[in-house]
Amino acid sequence: MTRTSDLLEDDVAVSVAKIVAVANRRARELGIDIARSELSLTRDPHEGDVWHVHYGPLDYVRHRGGDVTIDVDAGSLVATRIVRGQ
């Protein structure tokens, strides 16, 4: 079992947690039900330190549309762009 102190020493884990917290705050403002969303994170090394946090429906077979991707700059912890799906 991992201790909390070990987790807090992991720079990547702490950074990703902060990025998701920024994106979640903005997603809630947009009316996204985070608990009922599938969440994925990606980062393109060609875009610097910008992470793409995608919220989509859990039941994506029967539910189309409503996807939102929020780009978060890891350095400034600011949501820099919001892209809405169909």
C-alpha positions in Angstrom: 0.0 0.0 0.0 1.3 3.5 -0.9 1.5 6.0 1.8 0.2 9.5 1.2 3.6 11.0 1.7 4.9 8.8 -1.1 2.2 10.1 -3.4 2.9 13.7 -2.6 6.6 13.2 -3.5 5.6 12.0 -7.0 5.8 15.3 -9.0 3.9 13.9 -12.0 1.0 12.6 -9.8 0.7 15.9 -8.0 0.9 17.9 -11.2 -1.8 15.7 -12.9 -4.1 16.1 -9.8 -3.8 19.9 -10.0 -4.5 19.8 -13.7 -7.6 17.7 -13.2 -8.8 19.9 -10.4 -8.6 23.0 -12.7 -10.4 21.2 -15.5 -13.1 19.9 -13.1 -13.8 23.3 -11.7 -14.3 24.7 -15.3 -16.3 21.6 -16.3 -18.7 22.1 -13.4 -19.1 25.8 -14.5 -20.1 24.4 -17.9 -22.7 22.1 -16.4 -20.8 18.9 -16.9 -21.7 16.1 -14.5 -18.2 14.9 -13.7 -19.3 11.8 -11.7 -21.2 10.6 -14.8 -18.5 11.4 -17.3 -15.7 9.3 -18.7 -12.5 11.1 -18.2 -9.3 10.9 -20.2 -6.1 12.9 -20.2 -3.6 13.4 -23.0 -0.6 15.5 -23.6 1.0 16.3 -26.9 4.7 16.9 -26.4 4.7 19.3 -29.4 2.2 21.6 -27.5 4.5 22.3 -24.5 3.0 21.6 -21.1 -0.7 21.7 -22.1 -2.8 18.8 -21.1 -6.2 17.9 -22.7 -8.8 16.8 -20.2 -11.7 15.2 -22.0 -15.2 14.6 -20.5 -17.5 12.2 -22.4 -20.6 10.2 -21.6 -20.1 7.0 -19.7 -22.7 5.3 -22.0 -21.1 6.5 -25.2 -22.9 3.8 -27.3 -26.4 5.1 -26.6 -25.5 8.7 -25.8 -23.9 10.9 -28.5 -22.7 14.4 -28.1 -22.0 16.5 -25.1 -18.3 15.9 -25.1 -16.1 18.6 -23.7 -12.3 18.9 -23.8 -10.6 21.4 -21.6 -7.0 22.3 -22.2 -5.0 23.2 -19.1 -1.6 24.7 -19.0 0.4 22.8 -16.4 2.7 25.7 -15.7 0.1 28.4 -14.9 -2.7 26.0 -14.0 -5.1 27.9 -16.2 -7.8 26.5 -18.5 -6.6 27.8 -21.9 -9.2 26.4 -24.3 -12.6 24.7 -24.3 -13.7 22.5 -27.2 -17.3 21.2 -27.2 -18.2 18.1 -29.2 -21.3 17.5 -31.3 
